[in-house]
Amino acid sequence: MRIISRVGALGLVFCVSIYAQNKQYISKQAFFEAVEKNTITLVRDKAQFQSLLETQRAANSWESPYAEIETDFTKNTYGIKEIQTTAIVMLRPKLPWVQTLLSKSLRLQTEQYQKTYELYKNLAFISAKRLYLNYMITKEKYNIAIARENNFFSQLQIAKAKLNAGSMSKKDYISFNNSYLDAKLLKMQTQTQLLDFQRTLHQLLGFIEPHKYLNADDIDEEILSPANDVVVDGVAFGYAQIDPQTMHQSLESSPYTEILALQAKNYQNNAKLANRDRFDTLELGGGMIHSESNDGAQLRFSIPLPVTPKNTHLKRKWLALHSGSVREGEITKNNLLVSMDSYLDQLQSKKNFIELQQENIQNKKDLVEMGKIAYEAQKISLFEYLSYQNSYMDSLIMLAEAKLEYVGIQSLLEETLGEMLGDKQ
């Protein structure tokens, strides 16, 4: 029989105290630095943006000069054949009005990529904070599920004793057993969720621990052990400090719309470039001609004739993209505004729900205490008293789930704004 004695309870309190002392804490700043360092998409995007900028710098540079050397036979003034050598160095320059636009394009792309990376980094931080809060709340839910399982197990033991004494029917005993199994399944389901959150959290923080194969009885201790638990100072569940007016103003400089505006400017610049860069294959060079009887200089020019509509079509291409980006920015701004208003309303609604649920929990807790007194005075049955306890546990789980929903809505609001609410330090 599984019995928790007073000595066992004191031992449990002592273990919890030692565990709390051995927890590995990490500061908020160190947490987000680790997230930036260990998020694969951020590492890849940073390298990709740097690669694109270097590609643009390469495109802005002049092509390497090259030399043309020709050797043939020619006749001098006396009609005698002699060897003549022509050596010319050729250049393919970027014209000044083209070079100016290329430099502007590089500047716009640099700013766009910097803002894009900052946005991606903020989104990664928001996701990491949501993951950690989900982990912490699920840990609370897991502890409740453990207590709930123990509570049902105690009920089952009482029911078993009554069954053996003949004061309970087999049907009622099976009902108690089903309730216990349901509680155990809920704990196992929460256990799986907690393990998954813990795995992802360890990956983000770069933790490397050797895998241990555990039996079912050891998993509870392993999940909550100091070696696996993570505590970030300064990151805890709380209601978002929201000023709707300030948030509406922040959308005027939203990173989403700023990135699209820079993209539109770059498309417009590329349209001008397509219009001006009609002599992209212009080549010029100079050199000398040498023979046994004569030396001289030579100039060579290779001038393209832009008579085809190629550049016109390129200009129209960039203008079409510019028009699309401008319109996309307008739609995005409107969508962000609608989403923000909706998430603000949802947060307020969920906050009201949580506060009401906390009041409900307090009422049920009081009812459990009164039910215990009534049961000890034999004014109510054991089953009625146990139903009060189960209802109280169910409300605690419902509160944890409401907190998870609140964290999810807050994360969606932060993603809409493109930045976290609060300080990252």
SEMIDO-857211 format. One line per field, with one value per residue (C-alpha): residue number from 0; x, y, z. Coordinates in steps of 0.02 Angstrom, whole numbers, plus 32768, in hexadecimal, padded with zeros to 4 digits. Example, Ala and Ser with C-alpha at 12.3 -4.5 7.8 and 13.67 -1.06 7.14 Angstrom:
BEGIN
kedo <- (0	1)
X <- (8267	82AC)
Y <- (7F1F	7FCB)
Z <- (8186	8165)
END
This chain:
BEGIN
kedo <- (0	1	2	3	4	5	6	7	8	9	10	11	12	13	14	15	16	17	18	19	20	21	22	23	24	25	26	27	28	29	30	31	32	33	34	35	36	37	38	39	40	41	42	43	44	45	46	47	48	49	50	51	52	53	54	55	56	57	58	59	60	61	62	63	64	65	66	67	68	69	70	71	72	73	74	75	76	77	78	79	80	81	82	83	84	85	86	87	88	89	90	91	92	93	94	95	96	97	98	99	100	101	102	103	104	105	106	107	108	109	110	111	112	113	114	115	116	117	118	119	120	121	122	123	124	125	126	127	128	129	130	131	132	133	134	135	136	137	138	139	140	141	142	143	144	145	146	147	148	149	150	151	152	153	154	155	156	157	158	159	160	161	162	163	164	165	166	167	168	169	170	171	172	173	174	175	176	177	178	179	180	181	182	183	184	185	186	187	188	189	190	191	192	193	194	195	196	197	198	199	200	201	202	203	204	205	206	207	208	209	210	211	212	213	214	215	216	217	218	219	220	221	222	223	224	225	226	227	228	229	230	231	232	233	234	235	236	237	238	239	240	241	242	243	244	245	246	247	248	249	250	251	252	253	254	255	256	257	258	259	260	261	262	263	264	265	266	267	268	269	270	271	272	273	274	275	276	277	278	279	280	281	282	283	284	285	286	287	288	289	290	291	292	293	294	295	296	297	298	299	300	301	302	303	304	305	306	307	308	309	310	311	312	313	314	315	316	317	318	319	320	321	322	323	324	325	326	327	328	329	330	331	332	333	334	335	336	337	338	339	340	341	342	343	344	345	346	347	348	349	350	351	352	353	354	355	356	357	358	359	360	361	362	363	364	365	366	367	368	369	370	371	372	373	374	375	376	377	378	379	380	381	382	383	384	385	386	387	388	389	390	391	392	393	394	395	396	397	398	399	400	401	402	403	404	405	406	407	408	409	410	411	412	413	414	415	416	417	418	419	420	421	422	423	424)
X <- (8000	803F	8031	807E	809F	80C6	817C	8177	8125	81AD	822F	81DB	81E0	8299	82BE	8261	82C7	836C	832F	8305	83B3	8406	83A4	840B	83D7	83F8	83E3	8368	83F3	8457	83B8	8398	8450	844C	83AC	83FF	8499	843E	83AA	83D1	8362	83B7	8464	8430	83D7	846B	84E2	8467	8453	8510	8521	84A0	84F8	859F	854B	850C	85B9	8601	857F	85AB	8663	86B3	86D9	8790	87F4	883C	88C3	88B9	895B	8963	89F8	89F8	8A66	8A64	8ACA	8B31	8B4A	8BCD	8B56	8BB2	8B4A	8B66	8B11	8A95	8A54	89BA	899C	8900	88BA	87FB	8789	86CF	86A6	860A	85CC	85BE	8501	84F4	8570	850C	846E	84CC	8511	8463	8420	84A6	847C	83C2	83E1	8456	83D2	8349	83AC	83DC	8327	82EF	836F	833C	8286	82B0	8317	8286	820F	8289	8291	81D3	81C7	824C	81F5	8150	81A6	81F0	814C	80F1	8174	815F	80A0	809F	8112	808E	8009	8074	8085	7FC9	7FB1	8024	7FC2	7F1F	7F5D	7F90	7EE7	7E8B	7F00	7ED2	7E1B	7E37	7E89	7DF6	7D7C	7DDD	7DD2	7D16	7D04	7D5D	7CF1	7C55	7C1B	7C39	7BFC	7C70	7C26	7C55	7D04	7D1D	7CE2	7D68	7DEA	7DBB	7DCD	7E7A	7EAF	7E6E	7ED6	7F6F	7F57	7F47	7FEB	8042	7FFF	803E	80E2	80FA	80D6	8151	81D9	81C1	81CA	8265	82B8	829C	82D6	8377	8396	837F	83F7	8477	846C	84B9	8491	84AB	8405	83C9	834B	82D4	8243	819B	81BA	8259	8217	81C2	8265	82CB	825D	8262	8318	8391	83F6	8361	82FD	8318	82EF	8303	830D	8291	8224	8180	80C7	8077	7FF8	803B	804E	7FEB	7FCD	7F5E	7F87	8042	802E	7FC9	8054	80D8	8083	80B1	8166	8143	81DA	816A	8136	81E4	8231	81AF	81CE	8289	8263	81F4	827D	82FA	8284	826E	832A	833F	82C0	832C	83C4	8374	834C	83FD	8467	8454	850E	8536	85A9	860C	86C5	8759	8812	88BA	8963	89EF	8A22	8AD5	8B34	8BEC	8BDF	8B52	8AFA	8A50	89BC	890F	8865	87D3	871C	868E	85EA	8542	84AD	8415	8391	8332	82A7	8308	8325	8274	822F	82A9	826F	81B9	81E4	822C	819F	8120	817B	8183	80C8	80A7	8116	80C1	8017	8055	8091	7FE5	7F8C	800A	7FF2	7F36	7F43	7FBA	7F41	7EAD	7F13	7F55	7EA7	7E68	7EF8	7EE2	7E2B	7E57	7EDA	7E5D	7DDB	7E56	7E94	7DE1	7DCC	7E6B	7E39	7D8C	7DD8	7E4C	7DB3	7D5E	7DF6	7DF4	7D3C	7D5A	7DEF	7D81	7CFE	7D81	7DB2	7CFC	7CDA	7D68	7D1C	7C6F	7CB5	7D11	7C6D	7C18	7BA1	7BD2	7C0D	7CC0	7C92	7C46	7CE3	7D53	7CEB	7D15	7DCD	7DC2	7D64	7DEB	7E75	7E17	7E0A	7EC5	7EE7	7E6A	7EC6	7F6C	7F1F	7ED8	7F86	7FCC	7F48	7F71	802B	7FFF	7F93	8018	809A	802A	801A	80D6	80EF	8074	80D8	817C	81C7	81B5	8153	81CB	8289	82FC	8382)
Y <- (8000	80AD	8119	81C4	81D3	8271	8240	8228	82D2	8324	82CB	830C	83BE	83A8	8367	83F8	8470	8420	841F	84D8	84FD	8498	84E2	8529	85DD	8643	86FE	8745	8792	86F0	8693	86FE	86FE	8640	8642	86AF	8641	8599	85C1	856F	85E3	867E	8639	860C	86B2	8717	86BA	86C8	8784	879B	8730	8798	883A	87F5	87C0	8872	88B9	8844	8880	8935	8919	8931	8899	8868	88B8	8845	884F	8829	87FE	87E3	87B4	87B6	87E0	8889	88E2	897B	8A10	89B0	891F	88AA	8837	8845	880D	8887	8874	88CD	88D0	8923	892A	892D	896F	895A	89ED	8A13	8ABA	8B41	8B51	8A94	8A85	8B02	8A9A	89F9	8A46	8A7F	89D0	8986	8A02	89DA	891F	892E	898C	8914	8879	88C5	88EC	8841	87E8	8850	8822	8769	8773	87C6	8740	86B9	870E	8716	865E	8631	8693	8640	8596	85B8	85F8	8562	84F4	8547	8544	8490	8466	84B0	844C	83AF	83C5	83DB	833E	82DC	8318	82EF	823F	8226	8265	81E9	815F	8182	817D	80D8	808C	80C3	807C	7FD8	7FC9	7FEB	7F6A	7EE7	7F16	7F00	7FB5	7FE3	7F95	7F54	7FD4	8066	8021	8014	80C9	80FE	8098	80ED	8198	8168	812B	81CC	8231	81C7	81DD	829A	829C	8235	82A6	8340	82E5	82D0	8388	83BB	834A	8395	8448	8419	83CC	8467	84D8	8475	8482	853E	8550	84D9	845A	83B2	8326	826A	8212	81A2	8117	811F	80B7	8107	811A	8182	81FD	826D	8288	829C	8323	838F	836C	8400	83B9	83CB	845B	850C	85AC	8655	86E8	8771	870B	86D7	86D7	8780	87F1	8859	8913	8959	8A0A	89FD	8AAE	8A8F	89EB	8A3F	8ABF	8A36	89EC	8A8A	8A50	8996	892F	88D2	8970	89BC	8923	8928	89E4	89C4	8939	89AD	8A33	89B3	897C	8A32	8A49	89AE	89F5	8A91	8A23	89BF	8A62	8AA8	8A0D	89FD	89F8	896A	8916	89B4	898D	89FF	89E1	8A1C	89D4	89D6	898E	8956	891C	8919	89BD	8A18	8A33	8A80	8A91	8A48	8A69	89F1	8A0C	8990	89EE	8993	89D4	89CD	89C3	892C	893C	88D3	8960	89A1	88F8	88F0	899C	8966	88C9	892E	89AD	891F	88D9	8988	899F	88F4	8919	89C0	896D	88DC	8959	89AC	8905	88CA	8969	8952	8899	88BF	8941	88C9	883C	88AC	88E8	8834	87F5	8885	8856	879D	87C3	8829	879F	8718	8784	8794	86D8	86B6	872E	86E0	8632	8663	869C	85F8	8596	85F2	85CA	8512	8510	8556	84D3	8449	8488	8493	83E9	839D	83E0	83A2	82F6	82E6	8315	828E	830D	82E1	8241	821D	821F	82CD	830C	82BC	830C	83B6	838C	8351	83ED	8457	83FA	840A	84C6	84D3	8479	84E9	8581	8540	8524	85D5	8618	85B6	8605	86B3	8698	865F	86F9	876C	871C	873A	87F1	8800	87AF	882C	88BB	886A	887F	883C	8896	88BD	88C3	883B	8867)
Z <- (8000	7FD2	8070	8090	8149	81A8	81AC	80EF	80DA	8142	80D9	803B	807E	80A7	7FF7	7FA9	8013	7FDC	7F27	7F2E	7F6E	7EE2	7E52	7DC3	7DA7	7D0A	7CF5	7C79	7C11	7C0C	7BDC	7B42	7B12	7B13	7AAA	7A26	7A26	7A1A	79A9	7902	789B	78E2	78BE	780D	77EC	782B	77B8	7727	773C	7744	76A8	7649	7678	763C	759A	7583	75A9	7526	74A8	74CF	74AC	7403	739C	739C	730D	728A	7206	714D	70F3	7037	6FCC	6F0F	6E78	6E22	6D9B	6DC4	6D52	6CF0	6CD0	6D44	6DB3	6E6D	6F0F	6F5C	700F	7054	7112	7159	720C	720D	7296	72B4	7327	738C	7350	73D8	73CE	73DB	746A	74D1	74C2	74E9	7589	75BA	759B	760B	7694	768A	768C	7721	7785	774E	777F	7827	7850	7812	787F	7916	78F5	78E5	7985	79E3	79A4	79E0	7A8A	7A94	7A67	7AE8	7B71	7B46	7B4B	7BF7	7C3F	7BF6	7C49	7CF2	7CED	7CAF	7D41	7DB6	7D5B	7D6B	7E28	7E33	7DCA	7E3F	7ED8	7E7D	7E57	7F0C	7F43	7ED3	7F0B	7FC0	7F90	7F37	7FD2	803D	7FBD	7FB9	8076	806F	7FE4	804C	80E3	8078	808B	7FD4	7F34	7EAD	7E36	7EA8	7EBF	7E02	7DF5	7E72	7E14	7D70	7DC2	7DFF	7D53	7D03	7D7F	7D5A	7C9E	7CB4	7D15	7C8F	7C06	7C64	7C81	7BC5	7BA7	7C2E	7BE8	7B3B	7B7D	7BE1	7B48	7ADD	7B6B	7B7F	7AC3	7AC6	7B58	7B0F	7B9D	7B75	7BEE	7BD2	7BB7	7C42	7C2A	7CBD	7CF7	7D19	7DD3	7DB8	7D37	7DB9	7E15	7D76	7D2B	7DC7	7DF2	7DFE	7D6C	7CF7	7D3D	7CFA	7D58	7D03	7D7C	7D54	7CDE	7D2E	7D06	7D19	7CC6	7C36	7C58	7BC7	7B8B	7AEF	7AB7	7ABE	7A61	79D7	79C5	79BF	7926	78C8	78D3	78CE	7895	781B	77BF	77CB	7778	76ED	76D6	76C2	7648	75E3	75DF	75A1	7517	74E4	74E3	7478	73FC	73EA	73D8	734C	72F4	7303	72F2	7236	7217	728E	720E	71E3	71D4	71B6	71AE	7173	714A	70CD	7026	7012	6F7A	6F47	6EEA	6F40	6FE9	7008	707D	7068	70B9	70B2	70E0	70E8	70F2	7101	70A0	7115	708E	70D4	7158	71D7	7254	723F	7274	7307	733F	7336	739A	742A	7425	7432	74C9	7515	7500	754D	75E4	7604	7601	766B	76ED	76F3	7708	778A	77F1	77F0	781D	78AC	78F0	78E9	7938	79C2	79F3	79F5	7A60	7ADB	7AF0	7B01	7B86	7BEB	7BDC	7C10	7CA1	7CE0	7CCF	7D34	7DBF	7DC8	7DC8	7E57	7EB9	7E8D	7ECA	7F6F	7F85	7F60	7FD6	8060	8033	8045	80F1	8127	80DA	813F	81E0	81AC	817F	8224	827B	8210	81C3	8110	80C0	808F	7FD6	7FE3	803B	7FB5	7F2C	7F77	7F6F	7EBB	7E87	7ED8	7E7A	7DD6	7DEE	7E0D	7D69	7D0F	7D54	7D12	7C66	7C68	7C8E	7BFB	7B8B	7BCE	7BA9	7AF9	7AD6	7B1E	7AAB	7A15	7A48	7A59	79AE	7966	79B1	797C	7A2A	7ADB	7B60	7BEC	7BFA	7BB8	7C38)
END
